Amino acid sequence: MSILLFFVVLFILILVHEWGHFIVAKKTGMRVDEFGIGFPPKLFGIKKGETEYTFNALPIGGFVKIWGENYDQEFSPVESEEGTKVVDNSRAFSSRPKWAQALVLIAGVTMNVLFAWLLFSLTFMMGVPTVVDESVASDSAELYVASVLPDSPAAVLPPGSVVTSIDNGSRMIDNPTPSEFSSVIAEVAPLPVEVSYRFDGTDTTISIAPEQGLSTQEPERYVVGASLSLLEIQKRPFFTSIADGFSATWQGLAAISVGLWSLISQSFMGEADFSQVAGPVGIVGMVGDAASFGFSALLTFTAIISLNLAIINLLPFPALDGGRLVFVAIEAVTKKPIPPEWAGRVNLAGFAILMLLMIAVTYNDILRLL
């Protein structure tokens, strides 16, 4: 299920990104030959005007073919309204003004940011699971398992599950608060307690025996090794949600930018901690964890991934939108096109480095799983 959700999230985010390139290319007078949903091999296509909308076999995103986007691409004729074959070089990407080229390149990143804003705003409107103090919590508040210690008695509790009751043999407490849960554990320790929880729509009851030595601050205290939070769904008004969504987007962009800059800086100094970097395999697990907390948590996670894609794509690195922006800037300053063979070599080298980084990060993800 986590893998399926990962591909759905990836598909939507890439499609949003490519749609940004597509719509701005159209609006700036460029000829768009193809808007692909998924990646080849091609299943079928629908021709509308000069653009073919294709549906492809690999559902992992999409792509846009803008005519003349590659400098070494020859200009092919298109059919005019009169039925004659003409070549309109002026509508090629490389023939359009530099400001138009820059707008097209920035459009994908912009759409990822706007999409994140939309998701954050929707999340606030739907209601955000918010940690509340039990003294002010309403009856709708639920006790969530935030995390568990490995090899602890509570390791059998899935993170994201809801504790529905706890029973010490003589009394059962439904919908317990954190203090009630802790008091029951303290009363019966070291004897086990019956804990009922709900996860993925399934109710389960297990027996957990508290142990000593799990708390570094209080080693003699009996605990089960679970971090519990009392959460309550809190909805916000429409305009408040829009404003809070904007704030969350801005704060997310700032935090991701600072984190990425620190990682890059530390990499040059040989001090980078890549254990905190997640690749595709790591993100699969994170998508599953987010989904376990509910749909709004999944939307929030998707928004964060969208912002990450935006920031990474803006890096002035070959094969990324930021690297292509650098090429456009150089051409604007020098008034000369970059030789196609050099542009191709630099982009190919950049793509190869990105693939090596992806392999390294994926390898690190697999090691963490093992």
Residue pairs with C-beta under 8 A, 6 or more apart in sequence:
1 288
1 291
2 284
2 285
2 287
2 288
2 291
3 284
5 287
5 288
5 291
5 298
6 280
6 283
6 284
6 287
7 59
7 60
9 287
9 301
9 302
9 305
10 60
10 61
11 38
11 59
11 60
11 61
11 62
12 302
13 61
13 112
13 115
13 302
13 305
13 306
13 309
14 60
14 61
14 62
15 37
15 61
15 62
16 111
16 112
16 115
16 306
17 108
17 109
17 111
17 112
17 309
17 313
18 35
18 61
18 62
18 63
18 64
18 108
19 35
19 62
19 111
20 107
20 108
20 109
20 110
20 111
20 112
21 64
21 66
21 104
21 105
21 107
21 108
22 32
22 35
22 64
23 107
24 103
24 104
24 107
25 32
25 64
25 66
25 93
25 104
25 107
26 32
28 96
28 100
28 103
28 104
29 90
29 91
29 96
29 100
30 66
30 67
30 68
30 91
30 92
30 93
30 96
30 100
30 104
31 50
31 66
31 67
31 68
31 78
31 88
31 91
31 92
32 50
32 51
32 64
32 65
32 66
32 67
33 50
33 51
33 52
33 65
33 66
33 67
34 45
34 51
34 52
34 53
34 54
34 63
34 64
34 65
35 51
35 52
35 53
35 54
35 62
35 63
35 64
35 65
36 42
36 53
36 54
36 55
36 56
36 62
36 63
36 64
36 65
37 53
37 54
37 55
37 56
37 59
37 62
38 55
38 56
38 57
38 58
38 59
38 60
38 61
38 62
39 56
39 57
39 58
39 60
39 61
39 62
39 63
40 56
40 57
40 58
41 56
41 57
41 58
42 54
42 55
42 56
42 57
43 54
43 55
43 56
43 57
44 54
44 55
45 52
45 53
45 54
45 55
46 52
46 53
46 54
47 53
50 78
66 93
66 104
67 73
67 75
67 91
67 92
67 93
68 75
68 89
68 91
68 92
68 93
68 94
68 95
69 93
69 94
70 340
70 344
71 94
71 337
71 338
71 339
71 340
71 343
71 344
72 340
72 341
72 344
75 87
75 89
75 92
76 87
77 85
77 86
77 87
78 85
78 86
78 87
78 88
79 85
79 86
80 86
89 95
90 96
93 101
93 104
94 101
94 337
98 328
98 331
98 332
101 328
102 325
102 328
102 329
105 321
105 324
105 325
105 328
106 321
106 325
108 313
108 321
109 310
109 313
109 314
109 321
110 310
112 306
112 307
112 309
112 310
112 313
113 249
113 253
113 306
113 307
113 310
115 303
115 306
116 249
116 252
116 303
116 304
116 306
116 307
116 310
117 245
117 246
117 249
117 303
118 245
119 245
119 299
119 300
119 302
119 303
119 306
120 244
120 245
120 246
120 248
120 249
120 252
120 299
120 300
120 303
121 241
121 242
121 244
121 245
121 246
122 241
122 245
122 299
123 245
123 296
123 299
123 300
123 303
124 235
124 236
124 240
124 241
124 244
124 245
125 235
125 236
125 238
125 241
126 235
126 295
126 296
126 299
127 233
127 234
127 235
127 296
128 233
128 234
128 235
128 236
128 296
128 300
129 144
129 231
129 232
129 233
129 293
129 294
129 296
129 297
130 231
130 232
130 233
130 234
131 229
131 230
131 231
132 141
132 230
132 231
132 232
133 230
134 141
134 177
134 178
134 179
134 230
137 177
137 230
137 232
138 232
139 175
140 232
140 233
141 230
141 231
141 232
142 162
142 163
142 175
142 230
142 231
142 232
143 162
143 163
143 175
143 176
143 177
143 178
143 181
143 228
143 229
143 230
143 231
144 160
144 161
144 162
144 163
144 228
144 229
144 230
144 231
144 293
145 154
145 157
145 158
145 159
145 160
145 161
145 162
145 163
145 197
145 226
145 227
145 228
146 159
146 227
146 228
146 229
147 159
147 226
147 227
148 154
148 155
148 157
148 159
148 225
148 226
148 227
149 155
149 214
149 225
149 226
152 211
152 214
152 224
152 225
152 226
153 208
153 209
153 210
153 211
153 224
153 225
154 208
154 224
154 225
154 226
155 225
156 206
156 208
157 163
157 195
157 197
157 206
157 208
157 226
158 197
158 199
158 292
159 289
159 292
160 199
160 289
160 292
160 293
161 197
161 198
161 199
161 292
162 197
162 198
162 199
163 176
163 181
163 195
163 196
163 197
163 228
164 174
164 175
164 196
164 197
164 198
164 203
165 172
165 173
165 174
165 175
165 176
165 195
165 196
166 172
166 173
166 176
166 180
166 181
166 184
166 193
166 194
166 195
166 196
167 173
167 193
167 194
167 195
167 196
168 184
168 187
168 188
168 191
168 193
168 194
169 188
169 191
169 193
169 194
172 194
173 180
173 184
176 184
177 230
178 228
178 229
178 230
181 228
184 193
185 193
185 210
185 222
185 223
185 224
186 222
188 210
189 210
189 222
190 209
190 210
190 211
190 212
190 222
191 209
192 207
192 208
192 209
192 210
193 207
193 208
193 209
193 210
194 205
194 206
194 207
195 205
195 206
195 207
195 208
196 203
196 204
196 205
197 203
197 204
197 205
197 206
198 204
199 292
200 292
208 224
210 222
210 223
210 224
211 222
211 223
211 224
211 225
212 219
212 220
212 221
212 222
213 219
214 223
214 224
214 225
215 221
215 223
233 296
236 244
248 303
249 303
249 307
252 303
252 304
252 307
253 307
253 310
253 311
256 304
256 307
256 308
256 311
257 311
260 311
260 312
260 315
263 272
263 277
266 272
266 273
274 360
274 361
274 364
275 364
275 368
277 361
277 364
278 286
278 361
278 365
279 358
279 361
279 362
279 364
279 365
280 358
280 362
280 365
281 362
281 365
281 366
281 369
282 361
282 365
282 368
283 305
285 369
286 301
287 298
287 301
290 297
290 298
290 300
290 301
291 297
291 298
312 320
313 320
313 321
313 322
314 320
314 321
314 322
315 322
315 323
316 322
316 323
316 325
316 326
317 323
317 350
317 353
317 354
318 346
318 347
318 349
318 350
318 351
319 347
319 348
319 350
319 351
319 354
320 350
320 354
323 346
323 347
323 350
327 338
327 343
330 338
331 337
331 338
